[in-house]
Amino acid sequence: MASKTKKTEYIRERKKATSGTKRKAALRSKGTTKSAKKLFKD
């Protein structure tokens, strides 16, 4: 069985990797460029 420390380290590692996945996916698909409406106040 893994030690408590190893378990904790693994959990933290996975948390870091998966945190913000929805935000990251949205940025990939939508991008960060502002729309023409926002840029030119149309």
N, C-alpha and C positions, 0 to 999 in steps of 0.2 A: 504494500500500500504506500502511496505517496505521502511525504511528510506534509504537515500543515503549511509550512513555508512554501513548498513547491506548489501546493494547491492554490494558495493565495496569489503567488506570482503568476500562475497560469491564468487565473480568473482576471487579474488586473490587465494582463497582456491582451486577453480576448476583449475585455471591456473597451480598451483603448482602440483596438482595431475596428470594433463594431459601432462605437459611439459616433453619431452623426452620419450614419450611412444613408438615411433618407435625404438629409440636407445635401450630402455629397452627390447622390444620384440626381437630385433635382438640378444642382449646378451643372452636372455633365449634360443633362438633356435640355435644360432651358438656357443655360449660360448666365453670365452676369452683366451682359450689356443692357443698358437701360433702353426702354422702348422709345420710339420717336415722340410719342405723346409727352413722356416725362422729360425728354431732352429739349424739345422745342416748345413746350407748353401750348400744344395745339388743342 
